[in-house]
Amino acid sequence: MPRHATKIVATLGPASSDPALLEQMIRAGVNVVRLNFSHGKAQDHIDRAHLVREAAVRAGREVAIMADLQGPKIRVGKFADGKVMLENGAKFVLDASRTELGDLQGVGLDYKELPRDVKSGDLLLLNDGLIVLTVDAVRGEQVLTTVKMGGELSNNKGINKQGGGLTAPALTAKDMDDIRTAMSFQADYVAVSFPKNATDMEMARQLCNVAGAEYKHKPGLIAKIERAEAIPHLEAILRASDGIMVARGDLAVEVGNAAVPALQKRMIKLARQHDKVVITATQMMESMITNPVPTRAEVSDVANAVLDGTDAVMLSAETAAGKYPLETVEEMAKICAAAEGAEQVELDADFTGQTFSRIDQTIAMGALFTAHHLGAKAIVALTESGSTALWMSRHRIHIPIYALTTKVSSQRRMALFRNVRPLLMDTSTDRDTAMAQAEARLKSRGIINTGDVYAITCGDPMGSPGGTNMLRICEVG
């Protein structure tokens, strides 16, 4: 398989829960496994996390686990027949007080606040925008609507309001329970659904840190950008998070499909500028749920996200419920590698006008610059927290970055960083011994050979987070 610098996030589900298949998927290029907390019970997720850890050991690769929280259930209730067919021009009532099952006249709501959040003239988009209702009036707990664009509406389909404005909190009581579950198996990342501002992310971090305290674990936090309200607060959300997900499904419904590609580019650029990671998600290889090959448009979509500079591309139903989970990962890995091969490296331009106030960040940038101009075979970072590797990964370079750490948690966290290959290694606390051990490890894996030049960064004294203060250029003897 081609080596790809862009990371692949795959969602675990019924189609990919076979241990042997999951191991093959990891070997084929999966770097992060997403557990979708919208489905299944706590024990299901605990069992799946063990499955992932065991498959990773067998594959000889460490992968990160991302727990994706469900967020608020902004959904319609259930129908007597499981679904109804709404005709254009028909009247339809969304009723927060309704207890009986729905029919052609109306349906109850899982989201009881809807009557307070909408007014006459608002457009409601159901089932990912496939059905559009115009709000005629709000009477008490009832939202009276006319069907503008009809179709089949089935149980528990989602509701969005065009332009945003639903008040549902990002974190529900279920999410708080799910955070405790995710911390019990030390999920490396927690993805927060529907955050509107930085406060939502700060609250999520507090909950994660409290729940993770007994395990001495602090996860990375990913903000899923899927609400119109989040866009004006993007920079504040980025500062409060470790990364963002360009969640193109709900976002497209709220801001309109046409606005999403430009927003995607802006979000990826902004995340990289803020030294945060970014995942591009939703329908990337959608046709491969049922077909063994992707469409040309999907190939272009994945390649464009790679060329934009995304850290990772994500698969949802393709690997969770699709017919070809392994083939989808293999195809995606090929597309990523081909797109990366066509990238222009513009490090000199990247650094023009840049100033770095931190020693460790300056060393990281110096390593990139020097390795690029010398044509080095590899860049090696001895890192405790992974910060040095993260900074290096924010710039395009065709030289692989090997991050050697003594901490499994750091190794797993770095599995999401673009172009970073994290390795676990118990190194000496003596600087020169540690550097010799690092070279021996890379030689034994065939990464560097006699005569190769590589750049290596570390801290002196060794082992203090944020202490990277040394860059050495070495030739393999």
Residue pairs with C-beta under 8 A, 6 or more apart in sequence:
1 27
1 28
1 29
1 330
1 333
1 334
2 333
2 334
2 337
2 338
3 337
3 400
4 29
4 333
4 336
4 337
4 340
5 336
5 340
5 400
5 418
5 419
6 305
6 306
6 310
6 311
6 312
6 313
6 336
6 339
6 340
6 418
7 31
7 32
7 311
7 312
7 313
7 415
7 416
7 417
7 418
8 29
8 30
8 31
8 32
8 312
8 313
8 314
8 315
8 329
8 332
8 333
8 336
9 30
9 31
9 32
9 33
9 34
9 66
9 279
9 281
9 312
9 313
9 314
9 315
9 416
10 16
10 25
10 30
10 32
10 33
10 34
10 314
10 315
10 319
10 325
10 329
11 33
11 34
11 35
11 36
11 68
11 314
11 315
11 316
11 317
11 318
11 319
11 320
12 22
12 33
12 34
12 35
12 36
12 48
12 51
12 52
12 319
12 320
13 36
13 39
13 317
13 319
13 320
13 321
14 320
14 321
15 319
15 320
15 321
15 322
15 323
15 325
16 22
16 25
16 319
16 320
16 325
17 48
17 51
19 51
19 54
19 55
21 325
21 326
22 33
22 51
22 52
22 55
23 55
23 58
23 59
24 326
25 319
25 325
25 326
25 329
26 55
26 56
26 59
26 61
26 63
27 59
27 61
28 326
28 329
28 330
28 333
29 329
29 330
29 332
29 333
29 336
30 63
30 329
31 63
31 64
31 312
31 415
31 416
32 63
32 64
32 65
32 66
32 188
32 189
32 312
32 415
32 416
33 52
33 63
33 64
33 65
33 66
34 66
34 68
34 191
34 314
34 316
35 45
35 48
35 49
35 65
35 66
35 67
35 68
35 182
35 187
36 68
36 316
36 320
37 45
37 67
37 68
37 69
37 70
37 175
37 178
37 181
37 182
38 68
38 70
40 48
42 177
42 178
42 181
45 67
45 178
45 181
45 182
45 185
46 181
46 184
46 185
49 65
49 185
49 187
50 185
52 63
52 65
53 65
56 62
56 63
62 408
62 411
62 412
62 415
62 422
62 424
63 412
63 415
64 188
64 189
64 412
64 413
64 415
64 416
65 185
65 187
65 188
65 189
65 412
66 187
66 188
66 189
66 190
66 191
66 222
67 178
67 179
67 181
67 182
67 187
67 189
67 190
67 191
67 219
68 191
68 193
68 224
69 171
69 175
69 178
69 179
69 190
69 191
69 192
69 193
70 172
70 174
70 175
70 178
70 193
71 168
71 170
71 171
71 172
71 175
71 192
71 193
71 194
71 224
72 111
72 168
72 169
72 170
72 172
72 193
72 194
73 110
73 111
73 156
73 172
74 110
74 111
74 114
74 158
74 159
74 160
74 166
74 168
75 109
75 110
75 111
75 156
75 157
75 158
75 159
76 94
76 102
76 107
76 108
76 109
76 110
76 126
76 153
76 155
76 156
76 157
76 159
77 98
77 101
77 102
77 107
77 108
77 109
77 110
77 155
77 156
78 101
78 102
78 107
78 108
78 155
78 156
79 101
79 102
79 103
79 107
79 153
79 154
79 155
80 100
80 101
80 102
80 103
81 103
82 154
82 155
83 152
83 153
83 154
83 155
84 102
84 103
84 104
84 107
84 152
84 153
85 104
85 150
85 151
85 152
85 153
86 92
86 104
86 131
86 147
86 150
86 151
86 152
86 153
87 147
87 150
88 147
88 148
88 149
88 150
89 146
89 147
90 104
90 146
90 147
90 150
91 105
91 136
91 144
91 145
91 146
91 147
92 104
92 105
92 106
92 107
92 133
92 145
92 146
92 147
93 105
93 106
93 107
93 142
93 143
93 144
93 145
94 106
94 107
94 109
94 114
94 124
94 133
94 142
94 143
94 145
94 159
95 106
95 107
95 108
95 109
95 141
95 142
95 143
96 108
96 109
96 111
96 112
96 113
96 114
96 115
96 141
96 142
96 143
97 108
97 140
97 141
97 142
98 106
98 107
98 108
98 109
99 108
100 108
101 108
102 108
106 142
107 153
109 159
110 156
111 159
111 166
111 168
112 141
113 166
113 167
113 168
114 143
114 159
114 166
115 138
115 140
115 141
115 142
115 143
116 167
117 161
117 165
117 166
117 167
118 124
118 135
118 138
118 143
118 161
119 135
119 138
120 135
120 136
120 137
120 138
121 134
121 135
122 134
122 135
122 161
122 162
123 132
123 133
123 134
123 135
123 148
123 161
123 162
124 132
124 133
124 134
124 135
124 143
124 145
124 159
124 160
124 161
124 162
125 131
125 132
125 133
125 159
125 160
125 161
125 162
125 253
125 254
126 132
126 133
126 153
126 157
126 158
126 159
126 160
127 151
127 153
127 154
127 157
127 158
128 158
128 249
128 250
128 253
129 160
129 252
129 253
129 257
130 149
130 151
131 147
131 149
131 150
131 151
131 153
131 157
132 147
132 148
132 149
133 145
133 146
133 147
133 148
134 145
134 146
134 148
135 143
135 144
135 145
136 144
136 145
136 146
137 144
138 144
158 250
159 166
160 166
160 250
160 253
160 254
161 254
162 253
162 254
162 256
163 228
163 254
163 255
164 227
164 228
164 229
164 254
164 255
165 228
165 229
166 227
168 194
169 200
170 192
170 193
170 194
170 195
170 196
170 200
170 203
170 204
171 192
171 200
171 203
171 204
171 207
175 192
175 193
176 207
179 190
179 204
179 207
179 208
179 211
180 211
182 190
182 208
182 211
182 219
183 208
183 211
183 212
183 215
183 217
183 219
184 215
186 212
186 215
186 217
186 219
186 409
187 219
188 219
188 220
188 409
188 412
188 413
188 415
188 416
189 219
189 220
189 221
189 222
189 242
189 243
189 413
189 416
190 204
190 208
190 219
190 220
190 221
190 222
191 222
191 223
191 224
191 245
192 200
192 201
192 204
192 221
192 222
192 223
192 224
193 224
193 226
194 224
194 226
194 227
194 250
195 201
195 204
195 223
195 224
195 227
195 230
195 237
196 227
196 229
196 230
196 233
197 229
197 230
197 233
197 236
197 237
198 233
198 236
198 237
198 239
198 240
199 240
200 223
200 237
201 221
201 223
201 237
201 240
201 241
202 240
204 221
205 221
205 240
208 218
208 219
208 221
209 218
212 218
212 219
217 409
220 242
220 243
220 277
220 413
220 416
221 240
221 241
221 242
221 243
222 241
222 242
222 243
222 244
222 245
222 277
222 279
223 230
223 237
223 238
223 240
223 241
223 243
223 244
223 245
224 244
224 245
224 247
225 231
225 234
225 237
225 244
225 245
225 246
225 247
225 251
225 267
226 247
226 249
226 250
226 251
226 254
227 250
227 251
227 254
228 251
228 254
228 255
230 237
231 255
231 263
234 244
234 267
234 270
235 270
235 274
237 244
238 244
238 270
238 271
238 274
238 276
239 274
241 276
242 276
242 277
243 271
243 276
243 277
243 278
243 279
243 311
243 416
244 267
244 271
244 276
244 277
244 278
244 279
245 278
245 279
245 280
245 281
245 314
246 263
246 264
246 267
246 268
246 278
246 279
246 280
246 281
246 282
246 310
247 281
247 282
248 260
248 264
248 280
248 281
248 282
248 283
249 281
249 282
249 283
251 260
251 263
252 259
252 260
252 282
255 263
264 280
264 305
264 308
265 308
267 278
268 278
268 280
268 305
268 308
268 309
268 310
269 308
269 309
271 277
271 278
271 311
272 278
272 309
272 394
275 390
275 391
275 394
277 311
277 312
277 390
277 416
277 417
277 418
278 309
278 310
278 311
278 312
279 310
279 311
279 312
279 313
279 314
279 416
280 305
280 308
280 310
280 312
280 313
280 314
281 313
281 314
281 316
282 314
282 316
283 316
284 298
284 301
284 302
284 305
284 313
284 314
284 315
284 318
284 332
285 294
285 298
285 302
285 315
285 318
285 328
285 331
285 332
286 298
286 317
286 318
287 294
287 295
287 298
288 294
288 298
288 318
288 322
288 324
288 327
288 328
288 331
289 317
289 318
289 321
289 322
289 323
290 322
290 323
291 324
292 323
292 324
292 327
293 331
294 302
294 328
294 331
294 335
299 335
302 313
302 332
302 335
302 336
302 339
303 335
303 336
303 338
303 339
304 339
305 313
306 313
306 335
306 336
306 339
306 340
306 343
307 339
307 342
307 343
309 396
309 418
310 418
311 393
311 416
311 417
311 418
312 416
312 418
313 332
313 336
315 328
315 329
315 332
318 324
318 325
318 328
319 325
319 328
319 329
322 328
340 398
343 396
343 398
344 396
345 372
345 396
345 397
345 398
346 396
347 368
347 369
347 372
347 395
347 396
347 397
350 395
350 396
351 365
351 369
354 365
356 362
356 365
359 468
359 469
360 387
360 388
360 391
360 459
360 466
360 467
360 468
360 469
361 391
363 388
363 457
363 468
363 469
363 470
363 471
364 381
364 388
364 391
364 392
364 457
364 468
365 391
365 392
365 395
366 471
367 379
367 381
367 392
367 455
367 456
367 457
367 471
368 379
368 392
368 395
368 397
370 376
370 455
370 471
370 473
371 378
371 379
371 397
371 399
371 454
371 455
372 397
372 399
374 453
374 455
374 473
375 453
376 399
376 452
376 453
376 454
376 455
376 473
377 399
377 447
377 448
377 452
377 453
377 454
378 399
378 400
378 401
378 402
378 442
378 447
378 448
378 452
378 454
378 455
379 392
379 397
379 399
379 400
379 401
379 402
379 454
379 455
379 456
379 457
380 401
380 402
380 404
380 438
380 442
380 454
380 455
380 456
380 457
381 388
381 389
381 392
381 401
381 402
381 403
381 404
381 456
381 457
381 458
381 468
382 404
382 405
382 427
382 434
382 435
382 438
382 456
382 457
382 458
382 459
382 462
383 389
383 403
383 404
383 405
383 410
383 457
383 468
384 405
384 406
384 407
384 410
384 459
384 463
384 464
384 465
384 467
385 410
385 465
385 466
386 403
386 405
386 410
386 413
386 414
386 417
386 422
387 465
387 466
387 468
388 403
388 457
388 468
389 401
389 403
389 414
389 417
389 420
389 422
390 414
390 417
390 420
392 401
392 419
392 420
393 401
393 417
393 418
393 419
393 420
397 419
400 419
400 421
400 447
401 419
401 420
401 421
402 420
402 421
402 422
402 423
402 442
402 447
403 410
403 411
403 414
403 417
403 420
403 421
403 422
403 423
404 422
404 423
404 424
404 425
404 427
404 438
404 441
405 411
405 414
405 422
405 423
405 424
405 425
406 424
406 425
406 426
406 427
406 463
407 424
408 424
410 422
411 422
411 423
411 424
412 422
414 420
414 422
415 422
423 441
425 437
425 438
425 441
427 433
427 434
427 437
427 438
427 462
428 434
428 437
428 462
429 461
429 462
429 463
430 462
431 458
431 460
431 461
431 462
431 470
434 458
434 462
435 456
435 458
435 472
435 474
438 456
439 448
439 454
439 456
439 474
439 476
442 448
442 454
443 449
443 476
448 454
448 476
449 476
450 476
450 477
451 475
451 476
452 475
452 476
453 473
453 474
453 475
453 476
454 473
454 474
454 476
455 471
455 472
455 473
455 474
456 471
456 472
456 474
457 468
457 470
457 471
457 472
458 468
458 470
459 467
459 468
459 469
459 470
460 467
460 469
460 470
461 467
